[in-house]
Structure formats: C-alpha cells, structure tokens
C-alpha cells in the first residue's frame, strides 16, 4: 500500500499535475494593470496641476489618494480581483503597498484590534519597510562618504 517513490518519480508527477505557465499572457496582464493604475495616478496629478497646485503638493496628494484608493478597493474586495488578473502589475505600484497592509488587517480583525489588526497589519509590508529603510540608510551613508572623499 505505501509504495515508496523516488525523488525523480515525484518530480515527474509534480510536473504532470502542475498547470502550464502562460508567460506572455501574464506579462501582458501585468503591463496593462500596472499601466492603468499609473494612468489613474497621472490623471489625478494633472487634475491637481490644473488647479494650480505646486509639484510637492501634487505629488503628496496623488500618493495619498492612490493609497486611499488601494485601501478602499481592498476593503470592498475589488483589489483582489485586480491583483488576480494583473499579478505584479497590481502589486508593484503604491496601491499594492496599501493592499498589502489592509488585507491582513481585514483578515485578522476577528482576533481583536491589538493582537489581530495591530499585530498582523504589517505582516507583508513590514519586511518591505525594514529592508527599504535599511537600504536607504546604506545609500545615505555611501552618498555621505562619497561626498566627503570627492
């Protein structure tokens, strides 16, 4: 009954059962999705510029609105469908970052606000923040040393 299979046989079984990859379709979907999200951001920027906002205000307001849209669409369960279609095209822009914070917060809400929402909110985004901050500190130090030497 318990027939042992070799690693080679197991690997062959996995390859037979695994769904095929659709690289061109996935790349196209990511391109379209990421492009659409960035186009929405560009439209928001153009609207602020039409009302005479300076570049700093426009950039900050656009980022805030895009984060809100990502969180809102996650909250009403639409962003997951966008991410299923667009893959990396939906996860790379700032809306994907917003989604990565709101999704775990919604999922673990039943565990309470402290141990659920608070503890799990940065489950996915936490490592991104840690390594992003670490990389920026290293880049800042390299820049500082470079300026001192040159």
Secondary structure, DSSP 4 states (H G I P E B T S, - for coil): ------HHHHHHHHHHHSPPP-HHHHHHHHHHHHHHHHHHHHHHHHHHHHTT--HHHHHHHHHHHHHHHHHHHHHTT-HHHHHHHHTHHHHSSHHHHHHHHHHHHHHTGGG-IIIIIIHHTTTTHHHHHHHHHHHHHHHHHHHHHHHHH-
